[in-house]
């Protein structure tokens, strides 16, 4: 995963979430079809894609997909 566009492809293709770039900054509770299972699956996918562990406690506090993306890139 090299950039935010790759992140969006991951969300759409791997998690079947109908998201666009404008959805990234929205609160997770307002993202269509989002639930806690998606968060766990996303963490697993991001660890696979980046080769790094995701800081689970920080991910669980993330207010948006953009924040999760930033954590993945910083890990």
PDB file of N, CA, C and O in Angstrom:
ATOM      1  N   UNK A   1       0.853  -1.166   0.000  1.00  0.00           N
ATOM      2  CA  UNK A   1       0.000   0.000   0.000  1.00  0.00           C
ATOM      3  C   UNK A   1       0.899   1.228   0.000  1.00  0.00           C
ATOM      4  O   UNK A   1       1.668   1.458   0.933  1.00  0.00           O
ATOM      5  N   UNK A   2       0.785   2.001  -1.055  1.00  0.00           N
ATOM      6  CA  UNK A   2       1.675   3.142  -1.235  1.00  0.00           C
ATOM      7  C   UNK A   2       1.025   4.485  -0.945  1.00  0.00           C
ATOM      8  O   UNK A   2       1.711   5.446  -0.598  1.00  0.00           O
ATOM      9  N   UNK A   3      -0.293   4.555  -1.085  1.00  0.00           N
ATOM     10  CA  UNK A   3      -0.957   5.852  -0.915  1.00  0.00           C
ATOM     11  C   UNK A   3      -2.429   5.651  -0.550  1.00  0.00           C
ATOM     12  O   UNK A   3      -2.908   4.526  -0.413  1.00  0.00           O
ATOM     13  N   UNK A   4      -3.119   6.761  -0.400  1.00  0.00           N
ATOM     14  CA  UNK A   4      -4.521   6.718   0.024  1.00  0.00           C
ATOM     15  C   UNK A   4      -5.411   6.053  -1.029  1.00  0.00           C
ATOM     16  O   UNK A   4      -6.428   5.450  -0.688  1.00  0.00           O
ATOM     17  N   UNK A   5      -5.036   6.161  -2.295  1.00  0.00           N
ATOM     18  CA  UNK A   5      -5.820   5.493  -3.332  1.00  0.00           C
ATOM     19  C   UNK A   5      -5.751   3.973  -3.169  1.00  0.00           C
ATOM     20  O   UNK A   5      -6.748   3.278  -3.360  1.00  0.00           O
ATOM     21  N   UNK A   6      -4.571   3.463  -2.816  1.00  0.00           N
ATOM     22  CA  UNK A   6      -4.432   2.032  -2.540  1.00  0.00           C
ATOM     23  C   UNK A   6      -5.287   1.627  -1.337  1.00  0.00           C
ATOM     24  O   UNK A   6      -5.875   0.546  -1.317  1.00  0.00           O
ATOM     25  N   UNK A   7      -5.346   2.498  -0.348  1.00  0.00           N
ATOM     26  CA  UNK A   7      -6.163   2.250   0.835  1.00  0.00           C
ATOM     27  C   UNK A   7      -7.639   2.144   0.451  1.00  0.00           C
ATOM     28  O   UNK A   7      -8.343   1.253   0.926  1.00  0.00           O
ATOM     29  N   UNK A   8      -8.101   3.040  -0.398  1.00  0.00           N
ATOM     30  CA  UNK A   8      -9.492   3.002  -0.861  1.00  0.00           C
ATOM     31  C   UNK A   8      -9.785   1.724  -1.635  1.00  0.00           C
ATOM     32  O   UNK A   8     -10.852   1.132  -1.474  1.00  0.00           O
ATOM     33  N   UNK A   9      -8.847   1.296  -2.475  1.00  0.00           N
ATOM     34  CA  UNK A   9      -9.021   0.051  -3.224  1.00  0.00           C
ATOM     35  C   UNK A   9      -9.136  -1.120  -2.255  1.00  0.00           C
ATOM     36  O   UNK A   9      -9.966  -2.008  -2.446  1.00  0.00           O
ATOM     37  N   UNK A  10      -8.313  -1.122  -1.226  1.00  0.00           N
ATOM     38  CA  UNK A  10      -8.364  -2.170  -0.205  1.00  0.00           C
ATOM     39  C   UNK A  10      -9.735  -2.201   0.468  1.00  0.00           C
ATOM     40  O   UNK A  10     -10.325  -3.268   0.636  1.00  0.00           O
ATOM     41  N   UNK A  11     -10.230  -1.044   0.848  1.00  0.00           N
ATOM     42  CA  UNK A  11     -11.544  -0.958   1.492  1.00  0.00           C
ATOM     43  C   UNK A  11     -12.651  -1.472   0.582  1.00  0.00           C
ATOM     44  O   UNK A  11     -13.552  -2.186   1.024  1.00  0.00           O
ATOM     45  N   UNK A  12     -12.576  -1.104  -0.685  1.00  0.00           N
ATOM     46  CA  UNK A  12     -13.618  -1.505  -1.630  1.00  0.00           C
ATOM     47  C   UNK A  12     -13.508  -2.977  -2.024  1.00  0.00           C
ATOM     48  O   UNK A  12     -14.493  -3.714  -1.984  1.00  0.00           O
ATOM     49  N   UNK A  13     -12.308  -3.395  -2.402  1.00  0.00           N
ATOM     50  CA  UNK A  13     -12.131  -4.740  -2.951  1.00  0.00           C
ATOM     51  C   UNK A  13     -12.094  -5.827  -1.884  1.00  0.00           C
ATOM     52  O   UNK A  13     -12.686  -6.891  -2.065  1.00  0.00           O
ATOM     53  N   UNK A  14     -11.419  -5.576  -0.794  1.00  0.00           N
ATOM     54  CA  UNK A  14     -11.248  -6.607   0.228  1.00  0.00           C
ATOM     55  C   UNK A  14     -12.379  -6.630   1.257  1.00  0.00           C
ATOM     56  O   UNK A  14     -12.748  -7.691   1.760  1.00  0.00           O
ATOM     57  N   UNK A  15     -12.925  -5.453   1.565  1.00  0.00           N
ATOM     58  CA  UNK A  15     -13.972  -5.377   2.585  1.00  0.00           C
ATOM     59  C   UNK A  15     -15.355  -5.096   2.000  1.00  0.00           C
ATOM     60  O   UNK A  15     -16.348  -5.075   2.726  1.00  0.00           O
ATOM     61  N   UNK A  16     -15.416  -4.882   0.702  1.00  0.00           N
ATOM     62  CA  UNK A  16     -16.673  -4.605   0.000  1.00  0.00           C
ATOM     63  C   UNK A  16     -17.413  -3.400   0.586  1.00  0.00           C
ATOM     64  O   UNK A  16     -18.641  -3.387   0.670  1.00  0.00           O
ATOM     65  N   UNK A  17     -16.638  -2.392   0.989  1.00  0.00           N
ATOM     66  CA  UNK A  17     -17.243  -1.166   1.513  1.00  0.00           C
ATOM     67  C   UNK A  17     -17.402  -0.153   0.379  1.00  0.00           C
ATOM     68  O   UNK A  17     -16.441   0.113  -0.344  1.00  0.00           O
ATOM     69  N   UNK A  18     -18.571   0.404   0.216  1.00  0.00           N
ATOM     70  CA  UNK A  18     -18.805   1.376  -0.849  1.00  0.00           C
ATOM     71  C   UNK A  18     -18.344   2.779  -0.434  1.00  0.00           C
ATOM     72  O   UNK A  18     -19.163   3.664  -0.190  1.00  0.00           O
ATOM     73  N   UNK A  19     -17.026   2.967  -0.358  1.00  0.00           N
ATOM     74  CA  UNK A  19     -16.482   4.241   0.114  1.00  0.00           C
ATOM     75  C   UNK A  19     -15.755   4.986  -0.998  1.00  0.00           C
ATOM     76  O   UNK A  19     -15.256   4.397  -1.957  1.00  0.00           O
ATOM     77  N   UNK A  20     -15.714   6.303  -0.830  1.00  0.00           N
ATOM     78  CA  UNK A  20     -14.967   7.172  -1.730  1.00  0.00           C
ATOM     79  C   UNK A  20     -14.005   8.007  -0.878  1.00  0.00           C
ATOM     80  O   UNK A  20     -14.016   7.920   0.350  1.00  0.00           O
ATOM     81  N   UNK A  21     -13.191   8.798  -1.528  1.00  0.00           N
ATOM     82  CA  UNK A  21     -12.244   9.650  -0.810  1.00  0.00           C
ATOM     83  C   UNK A  21     -12.958  10.596   0.146  1.00  0.00           C
ATOM     84  O   UNK A  21     -12.405  10.941   1.190  1.00  0.00           O
ATOM     85  N   UNK A  22     -14.151  11.017  -0.181  1.00  0.00           N
ATOM     86  CA  UNK A  22     -14.885  11.928   0.699  1.00  0.00           C
ATOM     87  C   UNK A  22     -15.351  11.246   1.980  1.00  0.00           C
ATOM     88  O   UNK A  22     -15.632  11.919   2.972  1.00  0.00           O
ATOM     89  N   UNK A  23     -15.435   9.921   1.968  1.00  0.00           N
ATOM     90  CA  UNK A  23     -15.849   9.176   3.161  1.00  0.00           C
ATOM     91  C   UNK A  23     -14.724   9.029   4.183  1.00  0.00           C
ATOM     92  O   UNK A  23     -14.991   8.735   5.349  1.00  0.00           O
ATOM     93  N   UNK A  24     -13.498   9.223   3.777  1.00  0.00           N
ATOM     94  CA  UNK A  24     -12.364   8.967   4.664  1.00  0.00           C
ATOM     95  C   UNK A  24     -12.379   9.823   5.923  1.00  0.00           C
ATOM     96  O   UNK A  24     -11.993   9.349   6.991  1.00  0.00           O
ATOM     97  N   UNK A  25     -12.809  11.048   5.821  1.00  0.00           N
ATOM     98  CA  UNK A  25     -12.818  11.942   6.970  1.00  0.00           C
ATOM     99  C   UNK A  25     -14.069  11.863   7.830  1.00  0.00           C
ATOM    100  O   UNK A  25     -14.121  12.463   8.904  1.00  0.00           O
ATOM    101  N   UNK A  26     -15.064  11.137   7.375  1.00  0.00           N
ATOM    102  CA  UNK A  26     -16.315  11.010   8.130  1.00  0.00           C
ATOM    103  C   UNK A  26     -16.116  10.141   9.363  1.00  0.00           C
ATOM    104  O   UNK A  26     -15.233   9.284   9.397  1.00  0.00           O
ATOM    105  N   UNK A  27     -16.932  10.368  10.358  1.00  0.00           N
ATOM    106  CA  UNK A  27     -16.908   9.521  11.537  1.00  0.00           C
ATOM    107  C   UNK A  27     -17.243   8.088  11.156  1.00  0.00           C
ATOM    108  O   UNK A  27     -18.095   7.850  10.300  1.00  0.00           O
ATOM    109  N   UNK A  28     -16.574   7.134  11.792  1.00  0.00           N
ATOM    110  CA  UNK A  28     -16.797   5.730  11.444  1.00  0.00           C
ATOM    111  C   UNK A  28     -18.257   5.317  11.604  1.00  0.00           C
ATOM    112  O   UNK A  28     -18.752   4.461  10.870  1.00  0.00           O
ATOM    113  N   UNK A  29     -18.933   5.923  12.557  1.00  0.00           N
ATOM    114  CA  UNK A  29     -20.339   5.572  12.767  1.00  0.00           C
ATOM    115  C   UNK A  29     -21.250   6.061  11.645  1.00  0.00           C
ATOM    116  O   UNK A  29     -22.428   5.706  11.610  1.00  0.00           O
ATOM    117  N   UNK A  30     -20.719   6.874  10.726  1.00  0.00           N
ATOM    118  CA  UNK A  30     -21.522   7.359   9.604  1.00  0.00           C
ATOM    119  C   UNK A  30     -21.119   6.731   8.269  1.00  0.00           C
ATOM    120  O   UNK A  30     -21.719   7.029   7.236  1.00  0.00           O
ATOM    121  N   UNK A  31     -20.109   5.868   8.289  1.00  0.00           N
ATOM    122  CA  UNK A  31     -19.672   5.200   7.059  1.00  0.00           C
ATOM    123  C   UNK A  31     -20.632   4.054   6.762  1.00  0.00           C
ATOM    124  O   UNK A  31     -20.871   3.194   7.609  1.00  0.00           O
ATOM    125  N   UNK A  32     -21.176   4.055   5.551  1.00  0.00           N
ATOM    126  CA  UNK A  32     -22.159   3.046   5.160  1.00  0.00           C
ATOM    127  C   UNK A  32     -21.594   1.638   5.311  1.00  0.00           C
ATOM    128  O   UNK A  32     -20.499   1.348   4.831  1.00  0.00           O
ATOM    129  N   UNK A  33     -22.334   0.780   5.970  1.00  0.00           N
ATOM    130  CA  UNK A  33     -22.034  -0.643   6.151  1.00  0.00           C
ATOM    131  C   UNK A  33     -20.881  -0.917   7.120  1.00  0.00           C
ATOM    132  O   UNK A  33     -20.476  -2.071   7.258  1.00  0.00           O
ATOM    133  N   UNK A  34     -20.343   0.093   7.790  1.00  0.00           N
ATOM    134  CA  UNK A  34     -19.216  -0.097   8.703  1.00  0.00           C
ATOM    135  C   UNK A  34     -19.676  -0.745   9.996  1.00  0.00           C
ATOM    136  O   UNK A  34     -20.729  -0.405  10.534  1.00  0.00           O
ATOM    137  N   UNK A  35     -18.863  -1.698  10.498  1.00  0.00           N
ATOM    138  CA  UNK A  35     -19.106  -2.277  11.813  1.00  0.00           C
ATOM    139  C   UNK A  35     -17.780  -2.761  12.400  1.00  0.00           C
ATOM    140  O   UNK A  35     -16.732  -2.639  11.766  1.00  0.00           O
ATOM    141  N   UNK A  36     -17.835  -3.305  13.601  1.00  0.00           N
ATOM    142  CA  UNK A  36     -16.611  -3.693  14.301  1.00  0.00           C
ATOM    143  C   UNK A  36     -15.886  -4.846  13.602  1.00  0.00           C
ATOM    144  O   UNK A  36     -14.664  -4.958  13.708  1.00  0.00           O
ATOM    145  N   UNK A  37     -16.605  -5.682  12.905  1.00  0.00           N
ATOM    146  CA  UNK A  37     -15.962  -6.766  12.162  1.00  0.00           C
ATOM    147  C   UNK A  37     -15.093  -6.196  11.045  1.00  0.00           C
ATOM    148  O   UNK A  37     -14.014  -6.715  10.757  1.00  0.00           O
ATOM    149  N   UNK A  38     -15.577  -5.123  10.420  1.00  0.00           N
ATOM    150  CA  UNK A  38     -14.771  -4.462   9.394  1.00  0.00           C
ATOM    151  C   UNK A  38     -13.469  -3.924   9.989  1.00  0.00           C
ATOM    152  O   UNK A  38     -12.420  -3.991   9.348  1.00  0.00           O
ATOM    153  N   UNK A  39     -13.530  -3.396  11.204  1.00  0.00           N
ATOM    154  CA  UNK A  39     -12.322  -2.849  11.830  1.00  0.00           C
ATOM    155  C   UNK A  39     -11.277  -3.947  12.037  1.00  0.00           C
ATOM    156  O   UNK A  39     -10.100  -3.755  11.735  1.00  0.00           O
ATOM    157  N   UNK A  40     -11.710  -5.080  12.546  1.00  0.00           N
ATOM    158  CA  UNK A  40     -10.770  -6.185  12.760  1.00  0.00           C
ATOM    159  C   UNK A  40     -10.199  -6.698  11.439  1.00  0.00           C
ATOM    160  O   UNK A  40      -9.000  -6.955  11.331  1.00  0.00           O
ATOM    161  N   UNK A  41     -11.052  -6.842  10.452  1.00  0.00           N
ATOM    162  CA  UNK A  41     -10.586  -7.289   9.138  1.00  0.00           C
ATOM    163  C   UNK A  41      -9.635  -6.269   8.535  1.00  0.00           C
ATOM    164  O   UNK A  41      -8.628  -6.642   7.933  1.00  0.00           O
ATOM    165  N   UNK A  42      -9.942  -4.986   8.691  1.00  0.00           N
ATOM    166  CA  UNK A  42      -9.084  -3.940   8.150  1.00  0.00           C
ATOM    167  C   UNK A  42      -7.716  -3.962   8.816  1.00  0.00           C
ATOM    168  O   UNK A  42      -6.701  -3.811   8.135  1.00  0.00           O
ATOM    169  N   UNK A  43      -7.668  -4.145  10.105  1.00  0.00           N
ATOM    170  CA  UNK A  43      -6.377  -4.229  10.800  1.00  0.00           C
ATOM    171  C   UNK A  43      -5.542  -5.380  10.256  1.00  0.00           C
ATOM    172  O   UNK A  43      -4.344  -5.230  10.019  1.00  0.00           O
ATOM    173  N   UNK A  44      -6.176  -6.516  10.061  1.00  0.00           N
ATOM    174  CA  UNK A  44      -5.472  -7.680   9.522  1.00  0.00           C
ATOM    175  C   UNK A  44      -4.951  -7.393   8.116  1.00  0.00           C
ATOM    176  O   UNK A  44      -3.809  -7.718   7.793  1.00  0.00           O
ATOM    177  N   UNK A  45      -5.784  -6.791   7.290  1.00  0.00           N
ATOM    178  CA  UNK A  45      -5.376  -6.455   5.925  1.00  0.00           C
ATOM    179  C   UNK A  45      -4.231  -5.439   5.914  1.00  0.00           C
ATOM    180  O   UNK A  45      -3.286  -5.567   5.135  1.00  0.00           O
ATOM    181  N   UNK A  46      -4.322  -4.450   6.769  1.00  0.00           N
ATOM    182  CA  UNK A  46      -3.267  -3.437   6.815  1.00  0.00           C
ATOM    183  C   UNK A  46      -1.951  -4.023   7.306  1.00  0.00           C
ATOM    184  O   UNK A  46      -0.887  -3.643   6.818  1.00  0.00           O
ATOM    185  N   UNK A  47      -2.006  -4.928   8.248  1.00  0.00           N
ATOM    186  CA  UNK A  47      -0.788  -5.592   8.704  1.00  0.00           C
ATOM    187  C   UNK A  47      -0.176  -6.414   7.580  1.00  0.00           C
ATOM    188  O   UNK A  47       1.043  -6.434   7.409  1.00  0.00           O
ATOM    189  N   UNK A  48      -1.019  -7.086   6.820  1.00  0.00           N
ATOM    190  CA  UNK A  48      -0.532  -7.861   5.672  1.00  0.00           C
ATOM    191  C   UNK A  48       0.078  -6.951   4.610  1.00  0.00           C
ATOM    192  O   UNK A  48       1.146  -7.242   4.069  1.00  0.00           O
ATOM    193  N   UNK A  49      -0.606  -5.855   4.319  1.00  0.00           N
ATOM    194  CA  UNK A  49      -0.159  -4.945   3.267  1.00  0.00           C
ATOM    195  C   UNK A  49       1.115  -4.177   3.629  1.00  0.00           C
ATOM    196  O   UNK A  49       1.979  -3.957   2.780  1.00  0.00           O
ATOM    197  N   UNK A  50       1.220  -3.775   4.890  1.00  0.00           N
ATOM    198  CA  UNK A  50       2.365  -2.956   5.297  1.00  0.00           C
ATOM    199  C   UNK A  50       3.512  -3.772   5.880  1.00  0.00           C
ATOM    200  O   UNK A  50       4.651  -3.306   5.928  1.00  0.00           O
ATOM    201  N   UNK A  51       3.209  -4.996   6.325  1.00  0.00           N
ATOM    202  CA  UNK A  51       4.229  -5.812   6.967  1.00  0.00           C
ATOM    203  C   UNK A  51       4.541  -5.359   8.381  1.00  0.00           C
ATOM    204  O   UNK A  51       5.552  -5.762   8.955  1.00  0.00           O
ATOM    205  N   UNK A  52       3.683  -4.528   8.943  1.00  0.00           N
ATOM    206  CA  UNK A  52       3.877  -3.999  10.298  1.00  0.00           C
ATOM    207  C   UNK A  52       2.624  -4.235  11.134  1.00  0.00           C
ATOM    208  O   UNK A  52       1.513  -4.332  10.614  1.00  0.00           O
ATOM    209  N   UNK A  53       2.836  -4.324  12.432  1.00  0.00           N
ATOM    210  CA  UNK A  53       1.704  -4.467  13.349  1.00  0.00           C
ATOM    211  C   UNK A  53       0.972  -3.142  13.487  1.00  0.00           C
ATOM    212  O   UNK A  53       1.581  -2.073  13.506  1.00  0.00           O
ATOM    213  N   UNK A  54      -0.338  -3.237  13.582  1.00  0.00           N
ATOM    214  CA  UNK A  54      -1.153  -2.047  13.815  1.00  0.00           C
ATOM    215  C   UNK A  54      -1.305  -1.860  15.323  1.00  0.00           C
ATOM    216  O   UNK A  54      -1.516  -2.835  16.044  1.00  0.00           O
ATOM    217  N   UNK A  55      -1.201  -0.625  15.810  1.00  0.00           N
ATOM    218  CA  UNK A  55      -1.394  -0.360  17.244  1.00  0.00           C
ATOM    219  C   UNK A  55      -2.883  -0.446  17.587  1.00  0.00           C
ATOM    220  O   UNK A  55      -3.605   0.547  17.493  1.00  0.00           O
ATOM    221  N   UNK A  56      -3.330  -1.620  17.977  1.00  0.00           N
ATOM    222  CA  UNK A  56      -4.759  -1.900  18.134  1.00  0.00           C
ATOM    223  C   UNK A  56      -5.477  -0.905  19.042  1.00  0.00           C
ATOM    224  O   UNK A  56      -6.588  -0.478  18.729  1.00  0.00           O
ATOM    225  N   UNK A  57      -4.863  -0.534  20.157  1.00  0.00           N
ATOM    226  CA  UNK A  57      -5.543   0.400  21.053  1.00  0.00           C
ATOM    227  C   UNK A  57      -5.773   1.753  20.376  1.00  0.00           C
ATOM    228  O   UNK A  57      -6.800   2.392  20.604  1.00  0.00           O
ATOM    229  N   UNK A  58      -4.833   2.186  19.553  1.00  0.00           N
ATOM    230  CA  UNK A  58      -4.998   3.455  18.828  1.00  0.00           C
ATOM    231  C   UNK A  58      -6.007   3.307  17.701  1.00  0.00           C
ATOM    232  O   UNK A  58      -6.790   4.221  17.441  1.00  0.00           O
ATOM    233  N   UNK A  59      -5.993   2.175  17.038  1.00  0.00           N
ATOM    234  CA  UNK A  59      -6.951   1.936  15.954  1.00  0.00           C
ATOM    235  C   UNK A  59      -8.375   1.956  16.493  1.00  0.00           C
ATOM    236  O   UNK A  59      -9.273   2.522  15.870  1.00  0.00           O
ATOM    237  N   UNK A  60      -8.577   1.341  17.646  1.00  0.00           N
ATOM    238  CA  UNK A  60      -9.916   1.312  18.230  1.00  0.00           C
ATOM    239  C   UNK A  60     -10.416   2.693  18.631  1.00  0.00           C
ATOM    240  O   UNK A  60     -11.623   2.908  18.741  1.00  0.00           O
ATOM    241  N   UNK A  61      -9.507   3.623  18.849  1.00  0.00           N
ATOM    242  CA  UNK A  61      -9.883   4.999  19.191  1.00  0.00           C
ATOM    243  C   UNK A  61      -9.964   5.906  17.969  1.00  0.00           C
ATOM    244  O   UNK A  61     -10.351   7.068  18.086  1.00  0.00           O
ATOM    245  N   UNK A  62      -9.607   5.390  16.810  1.00  0.00           N
ATOM    246  CA  UNK A  62      -9.599   6.203  15.589  1.00  0.00           C
ATOM    247  C   UNK A  62     -11.011   6.688  15.269  1.00  0.00           C
ATOM    248  O   UNK A  62     -11.954   5.897  15.266  1.00  0.00           O
ATOM    249  N   UNK A  63     -11.157   7.983  14.999  1.00  0.00           N
ATOM    250  CA  UNK A  63     -12.485   8.525  14.721  1.00  0.00           C
ATOM    251  C   UNK A  63     -12.936   8.376  13.266  1.00  0.00           C
ATOM    252  O   UNK A  63     -14.113   8.559  12.954  1.00  0.00           O
ATOM    253  N   UNK A  64     -11.983   8.038  12.369  1.00  0.00           N
ATOM    254  CA  UNK A  64     -12.319   7.990  10.944  1.00  0.00           C
ATOM    255  C   UNK A  64     -11.407   7.006  10.217  1.00  0.00           C
ATOM    256  O   UNK A  64     -10.397   6.555  10.757  1.00  0.00           O
ATOM    257  N   UNK A  65     -11.782   6.687   8.991  1.00  0.00           N
ATOM    258  CA  UNK A  65     -10.922   5.846   8.152  1.00  0.00           C
ATOM    259  C   UNK A  65      -9.611   6.555   7.835  1.00  0.00           C
ATOM    260  O   UNK A  65      -8.568   5.914   7.707  1.00  0.00           O
ATOM    261  N   UNK A  66      -9.667   7.856   7.712  1.00  0.00           N
ATOM    262  CA  UNK A  66      -8.446   8.628   7.469  1.00  0.00           C
ATOM    263  C   UNK A  66      -7.464   8.452   8.627  1.00  0.00           C
ATOM    264  O   UNK A  66      -6.261   8.313   8.408  1.00  0.00           O
ATOM    265  N   UNK A  67      -7.975   8.459   9.849  1.00  0.00           N
ATOM    266  CA  UNK A  67      -7.123   8.264  11.020  1.00  0.00           C
ATOM    267  C   UNK A  67      -6.526   6.861  11.025  1.00  0.00           C
ATOM    268  O   UNK A  67      -5.365   6.689  11.397  1.00  0.00           O
ATOM    269  N   UNK A  68      -7.294   5.860  10.619  1.00  0.00           N
ATOM    270  CA  UNK A  68      -6.778   4.493  10.531  1.00  0.00           C
ATOM    271  C   UNK A  68      -5.678   4.433   9.473  1.00  0.00           C
ATOM    272  O   UNK A  68      -4.640   3.807   9.687  1.00  0.00           O
ATOM    273  N   UNK A  69      -5.902   5.075   8.347  1.00  0.00           N
ATOM    274  CA  UNK A  69      -4.895   5.130   7.302  1.00  0.00           C
ATOM    275  C   UNK A  69      -3.600   5.764   7.817  1.00  0.00           C
ATOM    276  O   UNK A  69      -2.509   5.254   7.562  1.00  0.00           O
ATOM    277  N   UNK A  70      -3.727   6.863   8.532  1.00  0.00           N
ATOM    278  CA  UNK A  70      -2.544   7.540   9.063  1.00  0.00           C
ATOM    279  C   UNK A  70      -1.793   6.624  10.042  1.00  0.00           C
ATOM    280  O   UNK A  70      -0.562   6.606  10.038  1.00  0.00           O
ATOM    281  N   UNK A  71      -2.502   5.880  10.862  1.00  0.00           N
ATOM    282  CA  UNK A  71      -1.868   4.945  11.782  1.00  0.00           C
ATOM    283  C   UNK A  71      -1.130   3.847  11.004  1.00  0.00           C
ATOM    284  O   UNK A  71      -0.027   3.450  11.379  1.00  0.00           O
ATOM    285  N   UNK A  72      -1.741   3.365   9.929  1.00  0.00           N
ATOM    286  CA  UNK A  72      -1.111   2.320   9.131  1.00  0.00           C
ATOM    287  C   UNK A  72       0.176   2.818   8.490  1.00  0.00           C
ATOM    288  O   UNK A  72       1.159   2.083   8.396  1.00  0.00           O
ATOM    289  N   UNK A  73       0.161   4.050   8.057  1.00  0.00           N
ATOM    290  CA  UNK A  73       1.344   4.603   7.398  1.00  0.00           C
ATOM    291  C   UNK A  73       2.437   4.953   8.392  1.00  0.00           C
ATOM    292  O   UNK A  73       3.615   4.985   8.035  1.00  0.00           O
ATOM    293  N   UNK A  74       2.055   5.219   9.645  1.00  0.00           N
ATOM    294  CA  UNK A  74       3.027   5.601  10.668  1.00  0.00           C
ATOM    295  C   UNK A  74       3.622   4.392  11.377  1.00  0.00           C
ATOM    296  O   UNK A  74       4.714   4.475  11.939  1.00  0.00           O
ATOM    297  N   UNK A  75       2.911   3.270  11.352  1.00  0.00           N
ATOM    298  CA  UNK A  75       3.359   2.080  12.102  1.00  0.00           C
ATOM    299  C   UNK A  75       4.694   1.587  11.616  1.00  0.00           C
ATOM    300  O   UNK A  75       5.214   0.600  12.135  1.00  0.00           O
TER     301      UNK A  75
END
